[in-house]
Amino acid sequence: MQDQIIEFTNVLRRNGVRVSLSENIDAFRAIDLLGIEDASQFRAALRTTLVKRAIDLRPFDELFDLFFLGIGRSLNQADQQLMEQLGLSPQEFQELLDRIDRFLRQMEGELSDLTRALLSGNKGELERLLRQAAAAEAERGFNQSFRFTPFTKIASNLGLDKLQDEIERLKSHLQMLAQSGEISELVIRYLDQRLKDLYGMLREIIQQEQRKRGMDGSDRNRLVTLAEKSFSFYSEDDIQRMNEAVTRLAQRFKNRLSVRRKNAARGRFDLNDTLRKNLQFGGVPFHIQLDRRTKTKPQVVVLCDISDSVLNASRFMLQFVYSIQDLYSKVRSFVFVSDIGEVTQLFEEYDIHKAIEMALTGNVIDVYSHSNFGRAFELFYKEYFSAVTNKTTVLIIGDGRNNYNRPAEWVLREIQQKAKQLIWLNPESRMTWGVGDSEMPRYAPYCKVAEECRNIGQLYNLIEAIAP
C-alpha cells in the first residue's frame, strides 16, 4: 500500500498539488494506525495528511476517485454482471470464488501473480499490477508506432499471453477433477469472463494514465486548438479546459526556472577577478574565477486589466501566476479598469476558482466603468508603489486602450527605474498598437519586454522572456 500511496502523491504533484516527503511519512503513519478496511477513513487520512492548502482539496478529491476508485468500480461492476450472467446469488457467487481459490492453492507456484489476482478477485493487487505497468509505459510517453499501441505494449509487459496459457491449463486441471458438469461449466464461464474483464480494465487504466498526464488523443487535440485560439473567443467550455492548460504551462515555467537557477548557482565567469588571480602566470588564466551569487527568490507584482475586451486573458494570467506563486518570495496581484484594487488576499483565503470569480466580477472594483489606464496607474503609484523594489518583476496584462484619457506613462517610467524589470503582455495584435485609443507606443519604451500575447501558444513562447 505504501507503493500505491507514493504513486498517488506523484500523481498529485504532476497535477499541481504540493506534497512533501514529510507529508508522505505522515500519510504512512496514519494508514498504519487506521488501516485500509474503512474506505472513508482511508480517504480522510490521506486528505488530512497530504493536503495543506484549501485550493488543493478539489484536485485531491478528483484524483483520489480516479486513482483509487476508477478500477475498483470496474471490478465491482464486473462482479455484478458476472453474477447476473451466471444466475448466482451473492452467497453462491462467494462460494464459487472460494472453490476457485482452493483450485489456485492446488496450483501453488504454477501461476503468475497476475493470474492469481485476477481469478481470486484480489482487487487491490490486480489494480496495483495494472497501474504499475500502465504508469511505466506512460513515463515513456505512450509512444505509438505502426505496429505497437500502448495496449499491445503493456499487454506484452504484463505477460497476457502467459496468463491466457495459465487459464487454459487451469481449465484442463479442473476437468481432471471429479467435479459435476454443472460446477465445471460455471467455473469455466467464470474464467473466460474474467479474461474479458481484464482486457476492459486494462484499456480503462491506460485512458486514466493518459488523462492524468494530458496525453489522451482527443484531449491533446483540444489543447492544441485551445493553445492557438485567441483569448477573446473563449467559450465556456474553453474556460473549463483552461485549468489543464494552466497546469501544464506552470510546470513548463517551473522546469525552465529550475534549470536557470541551477546554472546561476554555479556562477558566471568573472573576467576581472580571473585576471587578478592569474597575474603571476603572465595573465594566462590557469585559475578561472566565477562570480558566485547569493540565491534569492524574486518578487512579482501583477496588474491585470479586467475590462470586457481582455477579461479571458486576465483570467488565464491570474490563474497562471497563482499556480507558480511558490517560485516567488512574494506575489501581489491587482486588478483594474479605471479604479485599481488588490486581490492578493482573495487568493490566500479562497480556492483559485472562487478567488478569480470574486476578483473579476465586481467584488473588488467597479468592473463596468470605462477603461482608464492612466487613472489606474496613478492610483497604483499613490497607494501601492512601495510594493515595488529592485527585486520586483512588474507584470502588466492589458490592451493599453485608454479611451483617450490621460495616459500617465510617467508611472511606468518610475516603475522601470525602481523595479528589476517591467513586462507588458498585450492580448491585441501588435498591428493595432497605436491605432485609435491604444497608448502602447507611449507605454512600450519603458518595458523590458512588451509583447503580443493573444493565446496560450504565444505565452508558451514567452516563458523564457518572463522567467525571473
C-alpha positions as CSV (number, residue, x, y, z in Angstrom):
1,M,0.0,0.0,0.0
2,Q,2.9,2.3,0.6
3,D,3.9,2.0,-3.0
4,Q,0.4,3.0,-4.1
5,I,0.4,6.0,-1.8
6,I,3.8,7.1,-3.2
7,E,2.5,6.7,-6.7
8,F,-0.7,8.6,-5.8
9,T,1.4,11.5,-4.3
10,N,3.4,11.6,-7.6
11,V,0.1,12.0,-9.5
12,L,-0.9,14.8,-7.1
13,R,2.4,16.6,-7.8
14,R,2.1,16.2,-11.5
15,N,-1.3,18.0,-11.2
16,G,0.0,20.9,-9.2
17,V,-0.7,19.7,-5.6
18,R,2.3,20.4,-3.3
19,V,3.2,17.2,-1.3
20,S,6.5,17.0,0.6
21,L,8.4,14.0,1.9
22,S,7.3,14.7,5.5
23,E,3.6,14.7,4.4
24,N,4.2,11.3,2.7
25,I,5.6,10.0,6.0
26,D,2.5,11.4,7.9
27,A,0.3,9.5,5.5
28,F,2.1,6.2,6.1
29,R,1.8,6.7,9.9
30,A,-1.9,7.5,9.6
31,I,-2.6,4.4,7.4
32,D,-0.6,2.2,9.8
33,L,-2.9,3.4,12.6
34,L,-6.2,3.3,10.8
35,G,-5.7,0.6,8.2
36,I,-7.4,0.4,4.8
37,E,-10.5,-1.6,5.6
38,D,-12.7,1.5,6.0
39,A,-12.7,3.4,2.7
40,S,-14.0,6.6,4.2
41,Q,-11.3,6.6,6.9
42,F,-8.6,5.8,4.3
43,R,-9.7,8.7,2.2
44,A,-9.9,11.1,5.2
45,A,-6.5,10.0,6.4
46,L,-4.8,10.8,3.0
47,R,-6.8,14.0,2.6
48,T,-5.7,15.2,6.1
49,T,-2.1,14.4,5.8
50,L,-1.4,15.2,2.1
51,V,-3.4,18.3,1.6
52,K,-2.2,21.5,3.3
53,R,-3.9,24.2,1.1
54,A,-7.6,24.7,0.7
55,I,-7.2,25.1,-3.1
56,D,-5.8,21.6,-3.3
57,L,-8.9,19.9,-1.9
58,R,-10.8,19.8,-5.1
59,P,-8.0,18.3,-7.2
60,F,-7.3,15.8,-4.4
61,D,-10.9,14.6,-4.4
62,E,-10.9,14.2,-8.2
63,L,-7.6,12.4,-8.4
64,F,-8.4,10.2,-5.4
65,D,-11.5,9.0,-7.2
66,L,-9.7,8.5,-10.4
67,F,-6.7,6.7,-8.8
68,F,-8.3,4.5,-6.1
69,L,-11.8,4.0,-7.3
70,G,-11.6,4.0,-11.0
71,I,-10.6,0.4,-11.4
72,G,-12.3,-0.6,-8.2
73,R,-15.7,0.5,-9.7
74,S,-14.9,-1.5,-12.9
75,L,-14.2,-4.6,-10.8
76,N,-17.4,-4.3,-8.7
77,Q,-19.4,-3.8,-11.9
78,A,-17.8,-6.8,-13.5
79,D,-18.6,-8.9,-10.4
80,Q,-22.2,-7.8,-10.5
81,Q,-22.6,-8.5,-14.2
82,L,-20.9,-11.9,-13.8
83,M,-23.3,-12.9,-11.0
84,E,-26.2,-12.0,-13.2
85,Q,-24.8,-13.9,-16.2
86,L,-24.2,-17.0,-14.1
87,G,-27.5,-16.7,-12.4
88,L,-25.9,-16.8,-8.9
89,S,-26.8,-15.0,-5.7
90,P,-24.1,-13.1,-3.8
91,Q,-23.7,-16.0,-1.4
92,E,-23.5,-18.6,-4.3
93,F,-21.0,-16.4,-6.1
94,Q,-18.8,-16.2,-3.0
95,E,-18.9,-20.0,-2.7
96,L,-17.8,-20.2,-6.3
97,L,-14.9,-17.8,-5.5
98,D,-13.9,-20.0,-2.5
99,R,-13.9,-23.1,-4.7
100,I,-11.7,-21.3,-7.3
101,D,-9.4,-20.2,-4.5
102,R,-8.9,-23.8,-3.5
103,F,-8.0,-24.7,-7.1
104,L,-5.5,-21.9,-7.1
105,R,-3.8,-23.2,-3.9
106,Q,-3.5,-26.6,-5.5
107,M,-1.5,-25.0,-8.3
108,E,0.8,-23.1,-6.0
109,G,3.9,-22.0,-7.8
110,E,2.5,-22.7,-11.3
111,L,0.5,-19.4,-11.7
112,S,1.7,-15.8,-12.0
113,D,0.8,-13.1,-9.6
114,L,-1.4,-11.5,-12.3
115,T,-3.4,-14.7,-12.8
116,R,-3.9,-15.3,-9.1
117,A,-5.0,-11.7,-8.5
118,L,-7.5,-11.8,-11.4
119,L,-9.1,-15.1,-10.6
120,S,-9.2,-14.7,-6.9
121,G,-10.8,-11.3,-7.1
122,N,-7.9,-9.6,-5.3
123,K,-8.8,-6.1,-6.4
124,G,-6.0,-4.3,-4.7
125,E,-3.3,-6.5,-6.1
126,L,-4.8,-6.6,-9.6
127,E,-5.1,-2.8,-9.7
128,R,-1.5,-2.4,-8.4
129,L,-0.2,-4.7,-11.2
130,L,-2.2,-3.0,-14.0
131,R,-1.5,0.5,-12.8
132,Q,2.2,-0.2,-12.3
133,A,2.5,-1.4,-15.9
134,A,0.5,1.4,-17.4
135,A,2.4,4.1,-15.4
136,A,5.7,2.6,-16.5
137,E,4.7,2.9,-20.2
138,A,3.2,6.4,-19.6
139,E,6.6,7.6,-18.3
140,R,8.0,6.6,-21.7
141,G,5.3,8.8,-23.2
142,F,2.9,6.1,-24.5
143,N,4.8,6.3,-27.8
144,Q,2.9,4.7,-30.6
145,S,4.4,3.0,-33.6
146,F,2.8,1.5,-36.7
147,R,2.9,-2.0,-35.1
148,F,2.6,-1.4,-31.4
149,T,-0.1,0.6,-29.5
150,P,0.1,1.3,-25.7
151,F,-2.3,-1.6,-25.2
152,T,-0.2,-4.1,-27.0
153,K,3.0,-3.0,-25.3
154,I,1.5,-3.0,-21.8
155,A,-0.2,-6.4,-22.6
156,S,3.2,-7.7,-23.6
157,N,4.9,-6.3,-20.5
158,L,2.2,-7.8,-18.2
159,G,2.5,-11.2,-19.9
160,L,-1.1,-11.6,-21.0
161,D,-0.1,-14.4,-23.4
162,K,1.2,-16.3,-20.4
163,L,-2.0,-15.5,-18.4
164,Q,-4.1,-17.0,-21.2
165,D,-1.9,-20.2,-21.2
166,E,-2.3,-20.4,-17.4
167,I,-6.1,-20.1,-17.6
168,E,-6.2,-22.9,-20.3
169,R,-4.1,-25.1,-18.0
170,L,-6.4,-24.3,-15.1
171,K,-9.3,-25.4,-17.2
172,S,-7.6,-28.6,-18.0
173,H,-6.8,-29.2,-14.4
174,L,-10.5,-28.6,-13.4
175,Q,-11.7,-31.1,-16.0
176,M,-9.4,-33.7,-14.4
177,L,-11.0,-33.2,-11.0
178,A,-14.1,-35.1,-10.0
179,Q,-16.5,-32.2,-10.3
180,S,-20.0,-32.2,-11.6
181,G,-20.5,-30.9,-15.1
182,E,-22.6,-28.0,-13.8
183,I,-19.9,-26.7,-11.4
184,S,-17.2,-27.2,-14.0
185,E,-19.2,-25.2,-16.6
186,L,-19.7,-22.4,-14.1
187,V,-16.0,-22.2,-13.3
188,I,-15.0,-22.2,-17.0
189,R,-17.5,-19.5,-17.8
190,Y,-16.1,-17.5,-14.8
191,L,-12.5,-17.9,-16.1
192,D,-13.5,-16.8,-19.6
193,Q,-15.4,-13.7,-18.4
194,R,-12.6,-12.7,-16.1
195,L,-10.2,-12.7,-19.0
196,K,-12.6,-10.4,-20.9
197,D,-12.9,-8.1,-17.9
198,L,-9.1,-7.8,-17.7
199,Y,-8.9,-6.5,-21.2
200,G,-11.6,-3.9,-20.5
201,M,-9.9,-2.8,-17.3
202,L,-6.5,-2.5,-19.0
203,R,-7.9,-0.2,-21.6
204,E,-9.6,1.9,-18.9
205,I,-6.5,2.3,-16.9
206,I,-4.5,3.3,-19.9
207,Q,-7.0,6.0,-20.6
208,Q,-6.8,7.1,-17.0
209,E,-3.0,7.4,-17.1
210,Q,-3.2,9.3,-20.4
211,R,-5.8,11.7,-18.9
212,K,-3.6,12.3,-15.8
213,R,-0.7,13.3,-18.0
214,G,-2.7,15.3,-20.5
215,M,-1.9,12.7,-23.2
216,D,-5.2,11.4,-24.3
217,G,-5.5,11.9,-28.1
218,S,-8.8,13.8,-28.1
219,D,-7.7,15.9,-25.1
220,R,-4.4,16.7,-26.8
221,N,-6.2,17.9,-29.9
222,R,-8.5,20.1,-27.9
223,L,-5.5,21.5,-26.0
224,V,-3.7,22.2,-29.3
225,T,-6.8,24.0,-30.6
226,L,-7.1,25.9,-27.3
227,A,-3.4,26.9,-27.5
228,E,-4.0,28.6,-30.8
229,K,-7.3,30.2,-30.1
230,S,-7.5,33.8,-29.1
231,F,-8.4,34.5,-25.5
232,S,-11.1,36.9,-26.9
233,F,-13.0,34.0,-28.4
234,Y,-13.0,31.6,-25.5
235,S,-16.3,29.8,-24.9
236,E,-17.5,28.5,-21.5
237,D,-16.0,25.0,-22.4
238,D,-12.7,26.6,-23.2
239,I,-12.6,28.4,-19.9
240,Q,-13.2,25.0,-18.2
241,R,-10.4,23.4,-20.1
242,M,-8.2,26.3,-19.2
243,N,-7.4,24.7,-15.9
244,E,-5.4,21.9,-17.5
245,A,-3.6,24.3,-19.8
246,V,-2.6,26.4,-16.8
247,T,-1.2,23.4,-15.0
248,R,0.9,22.3,-18.0
249,L,2.2,25.8,-18.6
250,A,3.0,26.3,-15.0
251,Q,5.0,23.1,-14.9
252,R,6.9,24.2,-18.0
253,F,7.7,27.5,-16.4
254,K,8.9,25.8,-13.2
255,N,11.2,23.5,-15.2
256,R,12.7,26.4,-17.1
257,L,13.3,28.3,-13.9
258,S,14.8,25.3,-12.2
259,V,17.4,24.9,-15.0
260,R,18.2,28.7,-14.9
261,R,18.7,28.8,-11.2
262,K,20.8,25.7,-11.2
263,N,23.1,27.3,-13.8
264,A,23.1,30.6,-11.9
265,A,24.2,28.7,-8.7
266,R,27.4,27.7,-10.5
267,G,28.3,31.3,-11.1
268,R,29.3,33.3,-14.2
269,F,32.8,33.9,-15.5
270,D,34.4,36.9,-13.7
271,L,36.9,38.4,-16.1
272,N,38.4,41.0,-13.7
273,D,38.8,38.5,-10.8
274,T,40.3,35.9,-13.1
275,L,42.9,38.3,-14.5
276,R,43.8,39.4,-10.9
277,K,44.2,35.9,-9.7
278,N,46.4,34.9,-12.6
279,L,48.9,37.8,-12.7
280,Q,51.7,35.5,-11.5
281,F,51.2,33.4,-14.7
282,G,51.5,36.4,-17.0
283,G,47.8,36.7,-17.5
284,V,47.3,33.1,-18.6
285,P,44.0,32.0,-17.0
286,F,45.1,28.9,-15.2
287,H,42.6,29.5,-12.4
288,I,39.1,30.5,-13.5
289,Q,37.2,32.7,-11.1
290,L,33.4,32.6,-11.0
291,D,31.0,35.2,-9.7
292,R,29.1,33.3,-7.0
293,R,25.8,34.9,-6.4
294,T,23.6,34.5,-3.4
295,K,20.4,32.7,-4.4
296,T,17.3,34.8,-3.7
297,K,13.7,34.3,-4.6
298,P,12.3,37.2,-6.7
299,Q,9.1,39.1,-6.1
300,V,6.3,39.8,-8.6
301,V,3.6,42.4,-8.8
302,V,0.8,41.7,-11.4
303,L,-1.5,44.3,-12.8
304,C,-4.4,42.8,-14.7
305,D,-6.8,44.8,-16.9
306,I,-10.2,43.1,-16.4
307,S,-12.3,45.1,-18.8
308,D,-14.5,43.0,-21.1
309,S,-12.1,43.1,-24.0
310,V,-9.3,41.3,-22.2
311,L,-11.2,39.5,-19.5
312,N,-10.3,36.0,-20.5
313,A,-6.6,36.8,-20.9
314,S,-6.5,38.3,-17.4
315,R,-8.4,35.2,-16.0
316,F,-5.8,33.0,-17.5
317,M,-2.8,35.1,-16.3
318,L,-4.2,35.3,-12.7
319,Q,-4.6,31.6,-12.6
320,F,-1.2,31.1,-14.1
321,V,0.6,33.4,-11.6
322,Y,-1.3,31.8,-8.7
323,S,-0.1,28.3,-9.9
324,I,3.5,29.4,-9.7
325,Q,3.5,31.6,-6.7
326,D,5.7,29.2,-4.7
327,L,8.6,30.3,-7.0
328,Y,8.5,33.8,-5.6
329,S,9.2,35.2,-2.2
330,K,6.2,37.5,-2.5
331,V,3.3,37.8,-5.0
332,R,0.9,40.7,-5.1
333,S,-1.9,40.8,-7.6
334,F,-4.0,43.8,-8.6
335,V,-7.0,44.2,-11.0
336,F,-8.0,47.5,-12.6
337,V,-10.4,49.0,-15.2
338,S,-10.5,52.7,-14.1
339,D,-10.1,52.0,-10.3
340,I,-7.5,49.6,-9.1
341,G,-7.8,47.1,-6.2
342,E,-5.6,44.4,-4.7
343,V,-6.8,40.8,-4.9
344,T,-3.8,39.1,-3.2
345,Q,-5.8,38.3,0.0
346,L,-8.6,36.6,-2.1
347,F,-6.1,34.0,-3.3
348,E,-4.9,33.4,0.2
349,E,-8.4,32.9,1.7
350,Y,-10.2,31.1,-1.2
351,D,-9.6,28.4,-3.7
352,I,-8.3,29.6,-7.1
353,H,-11.7,29.4,-8.9
354,K,-13.7,31.3,-6.3
355,A,-10.9,33.9,-5.9
356,I,-10.8,34.6,-9.6
357,E,-14.6,34.9,-9.9
358,M,-14.6,37.3,-7.0
359,A,-11.7,39.3,-8.5
360,L,-13.3,39.5,-11.9
361,T,-17.0,40.1,-11.1
362,G,-17.1,43.3,-9.2
363,N,-16.2,42.3,-5.6
364,V,-13.1,44.4,-5.5
365,I,-13.6,47.3,-8.1
366,D,-16.3,48.6,-10.4
367,V,-15.9,46.4,-13.5
368,Y,-18.5,48.2,-15.5
369,S,-16.6,51.5,-15.8
370,H,-14.7,52.6,-19.0
371,S,-11.0,51.6,-19.2
372,N,-8.7,54.3,-17.9
373,F,-5.1,53.1,-17.7
374,G,-3.8,56.5,-16.8
375,R,-6.0,56.8,-13.7
376,A,-5.3,53.2,-12.6
377,F,-1.6,53.7,-12.9
378,E,-1.7,57.0,-11.0
379,L,-3.7,55.3,-8.2
380,F,-1.2,52.4,-8.1
381,Y,1.6,54.9,-7.8
382,K,-0.2,56.8,-5.0
383,E,-1.3,53.7,-3.0
384,Y,0.9,50.8,-3.8
385,F,4.2,52.0,-5.3
386,S,6.0,50.9,-2.1
387,A,5.3,47.3,-3.2
388,V,7.9,47.7,-5.9
389,T,11.6,47.1,-5.1
390,N,14.7,46.3,-7.0
391,K,13.8,42.6,-6.7
392,T,10.4,43.0,-8.2
393,T,9.2,41.9,-11.6
394,V,6.1,44.0,-12.5
395,L,3.9,42.2,-15.0
396,I,1.1,44.1,-16.7
397,I,-1.6,42.4,-18.7
398,G,-3.8,44.7,-20.8
399,D,-4.6,46.1,-24.2
400,G,-3.4,49.6,-23.5
401,R,-6.7,51.1,-24.8
402,N,-7.2,54.2,-22.7
403,N,-10.4,55.8,-24.1
404,Y,-8.4,58.9,-25.0
405,N,-7.8,59.6,-21.3
406,R,-4.5,60.9,-19.8
407,P,-2.0,58.0,-20.3
408,A,0.2,58.7,-17.3
409,E,3.2,57.0,-18.8
410,W,5.4,58.7,-16.2
411,V,4.2,56.0,-13.8
412,L,5.8,53.3,-15.9
413,R,9.0,55.3,-16.1
414,E,9.1,55.4,-12.3
415,I,8.4,51.6,-12.1
416,Q,11.1,51.0,-14.7
417,Q,13.7,52.9,-12.6
418,K,12.8,51.1,-9.4
419,A,11.8,47.6,-10.4
420,K,14.0,44.7,-11.5
421,Q,12.1,44.6,-14.8
422,L,8.8,45.7,-16.3
423,I,6.9,43.3,-18.6
424,W,3.8,44.1,-20.6
425,L,1.7,41.3,-22.3
426,N,-0.9,42.6,-24.7
427,P,-3.8,40.3,-25.9
428,E,-4.2,42.5,-29.0
429,S,-2.3,42.1,-32.3
430,R,0.8,44.2,-32.5
431,M,-0.5,45.7,-35.7
432,T,-3.2,47.5,-33.8
433,W,-0.9,49.1,-31.2
434,G,-1.1,52.9,-31.6
435,V,-4.3,52.7,-33.6
436,G,-7.3,54.6,-32.2
437,D,-7.1,55.0,-28.4
438,S,-4.2,52.5,-28.0
439,E,-1.4,54.1,-25.9
440,M,1.0,51.2,-26.4
441,P,3.6,53.3,-28.3
442,R,3.8,55.5,-25.1
443,Y,4.0,52.6,-22.7
444,A,6.2,50.1,-24.5
445,P,9.5,52.1,-24.3
446,Y,9.5,51.7,-20.5
447,C,9.1,47.9,-20.7
448,K,11.9,45.4,-20.8
449,V,9.5,43.1,-22.6
450,A,6.4,44.3,-24.5
451,E,4.9,41.5,-26.5
452,E,1.7,40.4,-28.2
453,C,0.1,37.6,-26.2
454,R,-3.2,36.7,-27.7
455,N,-3.3,32.9,-26.9
456,I,-1.7,30.2,-24.8
457,G,0.7,29.2,-27.6
458,Q,2.3,32.7,-27.7
459,L,2.6,32.7,-23.9
460,Y,4.4,29.4,-24.1
461,N,7.0,31.0,-26.4
462,L,7.4,33.9,-23.9
463,I,8.2,31.8,-20.9
464,E,12.0,32.4,-21.3
465,A,11.5,36.1,-21.5
466,I,9.3,36.4,-18.4
467,A,11.1,33.9,-16.2
468,P,12.5,35.8,-13.2
